[in-house]
Amino acid sequence: MSNIYLELTRQFNAGRLRAVISSGQAVVLHRLAIMSKDGDWILREEAETMQHVLAVLGERGARYRFGAPLDLRWMRGGWSAHLEFQLMPLRVRTDFVTRPPRLGPSALARLWQNAEPDAPIGLVPLAEIKKTNREKDYAVIGELARLMPDPAEQLFYSRSARDLLRLTEQHPHLVDEVSARRPLLRDAAAGRARLEEALDAERRKLMRANEERLARYREAATRWADAWPSIDRELAGRPLAAAHEIVTERALELLPFEP
C-alpha cells in the first residue's frame, strides 16, 4: 500500500509548495521509525493554503476532530487543526499548524527556504518539534542528532552521554561555542555519570516547559471543549465545506485566537 500521507502531501503541494510533512511521519521518512499513527504538516500561513488543504480533504470526505478551525486567525495563535477521513480499513488522521512550537520566525523562514515538496521537515527543526512532554520523543531526538552532518548540531541535540563525550573529544574547539546555548556540555569534563545526570535534568526541564505550554492552550480551550460534543453532532453528515463554516462560526464565540 502506498503511503497516504505522502500522497496527501503531493496533493497539498499541487501547483506550489504549501505543506511540509512533520513530526511522526517525518521521523518515518528519515527512516528512524517504521510507522506513525497520523500525519502532521506545517502549512504556509496563507488563506489560499487553508482553502486548498480544506478542498483536498473535502474531496476525501474528511471531518473535523476536536481542535481549532483550519483558519488563519487561529493558526496565527499557535493552535492546531485536526481532521480525519476513512480510507478502508484505515482512519487517516491529519493535523496542521502554521506556527509549530519552538520554531520562531527565523527558524520558520529557514524551513520554507529549504523545503522541498516531497521531502520531510529537516533534522534540526524536527528535533525542536520533538521536545515534547513524552519520554519517547527524546530518544528520537538523539537518533536525529546522529544523522546531523554538522558536529555543532550534534553537540546541541545529542541525548547520549557517550556520544557527547566522543564529540567533545573530537571537536574541542566547538564546546565553548555550543555550551553557551547548552550549558550541560560543561559537565563533560566531570565524566559520564555527571553528564547523564545533566541530560536527565535537561530532559525534565524541557518536558515541563512543554507541559506548561499545553496547559495554557487547554485552559484557553475550556469552553470550546465543553461545547465540542454538541458541535460534533451538528457536523455529522455534512460536507467539509459546510462543517468548516459551522466550526468557524462557533469558534468565534468560544475559542480565542491566542491562548
C-alpha positions in Angstrom: 0.0 0.0 0.0 1.3 3.5 -0.9 1.9 6.0 1.9 -1.4 8.0 2.1 0.5 10.8 3.9 2.9 11.2 1.1 0.0 11.1 -1.4 -1.8 13.9 0.6 1.4 15.9 0.7 1.6 15.8 -3.1 -2.0 16.9 -3.3 -1.5 19.7 -0.8 1.5 20.9 -2.8 -0.1 20.7 -6.2 1.0 23.7 -8.2 3.0 25.3 -5.4 4.7 24.4 -2.1 2.1 24.8 0.7 2.8 22.0 3.2 5.8 20.3 4.8 5.3 16.9 6.5 6.4 17.0 10.1 6.5 15.1 13.4 5.9 11.3 13.4 5.6 10.9 9.6 8.8 12.9 9.2 10.6 10.5 11.6 9.3 7.6 9.4 10.6 9.3 6.3 14.0 9.9 7.9 14.0 6.1 8.5 14.0 6.2 12.3 10.6 4.6 12.7 8.5 2.1 10.8 5.2 3.8 11.1 3.2 6.7 12.7 -0.4 6.7 13.6 -1.2 10.1 11.9 0.1 12.8 9.6 1.3 16.2 10.7 2.0 19.1 8.4 3.3 22.6 8.8 1.4 24.9 6.4 2.2 28.2 4.8 0.3 30.9 6.7 -1.8 32.0 3.8 -5.5 31.9 3.1 -5.0 30.2 -0.2 -3.2 27.3 1.6 -6.0 26.9 4.1 -8.6 26.8 1.3 -6.6 24.4 -0.8 -6.0 21.9 2.0 -9.7 22.0 3.0 -10.6 21.3 -0.6 -8.3 18.3 -0.8 -9.7 16.9 2.4 -13.2 17.7 1.5 -12.9 15.5 -1.6 -11.9 12.6 0.6 -15.0 13.1 2.9 -12.9 14.4 5.8 -14.5 15.6 9.1 -13.2 17.8 11.9 -11.9 16.3 15.1 -11.5 18.4 18.3 -9.2 21.3 17.7 -9.2 24.7 16.1 -10.7 25.6 12.8 -8.2 25.5 9.9 -8.3 29.2 9.7 -5.6 31.8 9.7 -7.0 33.6 12.7 -6.4 30.6 15.0 -3.3 29.3 13.2 -1.5 32.5 13.9 -2.1 32.0 17.6 -0.3 28.6 17.5 -3.4 26.5 17.6 -3.6 23.2 15.6 -6.4 21.9 13.4 -7.3 18.2 13.3 -9.3 16.3 10.7 -9.8 12.7 9.7 -11.3 10.6 7.0 -11.8 6.9 6.4 -9.6 5.0 3.8 -10.7 1.5 4.3 -9.6 0.0 6.6 -7.6 3.0 7.9 -8.8 6.0 9.7 -6.5 8.7 8.4 -5.8 11.5 10.9 -4.4 14.8 9.7 -3.0 17.5 12.0 -2.0 21.0 10.9 -0.1 24.0 12.3 1.5 27.1 10.8 3.5 28.1 13.9 4.8 24.9 15.4 6.2 25.0 19.0 9.8 26.1 19.5 10.2 27.3 15.9 10.4 31.1 15.9 10.1 33.3 12.9 13.7 32.9 11.7 13.6 29.1 12.0 10.3 29.1 10.1 11.8 31.3 7.4 14.7 28.9 7.0 12.3 25.9 6.9 10.4 27.4 4.0 13.6 28.4 2.3 15.0 24.9 2.4 11.7 22.9 2.0 11.1 20.6 -0.9 7.6 19.4 -2.0 8.2 15.7 -1.3 10.7 15.9 1.5 10.0 15.9 5.2 11.0 18.7 7.6 14.7 18.9 8.2 16.6 17.2 11.1 17.1 20.3 13.2 13.6 21.8 13.2 12.2 18.2 13.7 14.4 17.9 16.8 13.0 21.1 18.1 9.4 20.0 17.5 10.1 16.7 19.2 11.0 18.5 22.5 7.6 17.4 23.9 6.5 16.1 27.3 6.7 12.5 26.0 9.7 10.4 27.1 9.9 8.5 23.9 10.5 11.7 21.8 13.9 12.3 23.5 15.2 9.0 22.1 14.0 10.2 18.7 15.9 13.5 19.2 19.0 11.5 20.0 18.7 9.5 16.8 18.1 12.6 14.8 21.3 14.1 16.2 23.3 11.1 14.9 22.1 11.9 11.4 23.1 15.6 11.5 26.2 16.3 9.4 27.3 19.3 11.5 29.1 18.3 14.7 28.0 21.6 16.4 24.4 20.5 15.8 25.2 17.0 17.1 26.6 18.6 20.3 23.5 20.6 20.7 20.9 17.8 20.2 22.6 14.6 21.2 20.9 12.7 24.1 23.7 10.2 24.7 26.5 10.9 27.2 28.8 8.6 25.3 28.2 10.4 22.1 28.7 13.8 23.8 32.0 12.7 25.4 33.2 11.5 22.0 32.1 14.7 20.3 33.7 16.9 22.9 37.0 15.0 22.5 36.9 15.2 18.6 35.7 18.8 18.4 37.1 20.6 21.5 37.0 24.0 19.6 33.2 23.8 19.4 32.5 23.1 23.0 32.7 26.7 24.3 30.6 27.9 21.4 27.8 25.4 21.8 27.9 25.3 25.6 26.7 28.9 25.6 23.4 27.5 24.2 23.6 24.2 26.0 25.3 24.6 29.4 25.3 20.9 30.2 28.3 20.4 27.8 30.4 22.0 30.6 29.7 18.8 32.6 31.5 16.6 30.1 34.8 17.2 31.9 33.3 15.7 35.0 32.7 12.4 33.3 29.9 10.2 32.0 27.9 9.9 35.3 27.6 13.6 35.8 26.8 14.2 32.1 24.0 11.6 32.3 22.5 13.4 35.3 22.7 16.7 33.4 20.9 15.1 30.4 18.1 13.8 32.6 17.7 17.2 34.3 17.6 18.9 30.9 15.0 16.5 29.6 12.8 17.1 32.6 13.1 20.8 32.2 12.1 20.6 28.5 9.2 18.3 29.3 7.9 20.7 32.0 8.2 23.6 29.6 6.0 21.8 27.1 3.5 20.8 29.7 3.1 24.4 30.7 2.7 25.5 27.1 0.0 22.8 26.6 -1.7 23.8 29.8 -2.2 27.4 28.6 -3.9 26.1 25.4 -6.1 23.6 27.4 -7.2 26.4 29.7 -8.0 28.7 26.8 -10.0 26.0 25.1 -12.1 25.0 28.1 -15.4 26.4 26.8 -14.6 25.0 23.3 -14.0 21.6 24.8 -17.3 21.7 26.7 -19.2 22.6 23.6 -17.5 20.3 21.2 -19.7 17.2 21.7 -22.8 19.2 20.6 -20.8 20.8 17.8 -19.6 17.4 16.6 -23.2 16.1 16.5 -24.2 19.2 14.4 -21.4 18.4 11.9 -22.4 14.8 11.4 -23.1 14.0 7.8 -22.3 17.5 6.5 -19.7 18.0 3.7 -16.5 19.5 5.0 -17.1 23.0 3.5 -20.4 23.4 5.3 -18.9 21.9 8.5 -16.0 24.3 8.3 -18.4 27.2 8.3 -20.2 25.9 11.4 -16.9 25.2 13.2 -15.6 28.7 12.4 -18.8 30.4 13.5 -18.9 28.6 16.8 -15.2 29.0 17.5 -15.6 32.8 17.1 -17.8 32.6 20.2 -15.9 30.1 22.3 -12.2 29.9 21.2 -9.8 32.8 21.5 -7.4 33.4 18.6 -4.5 33.2 21.1 -4.3 31.5 24.5 
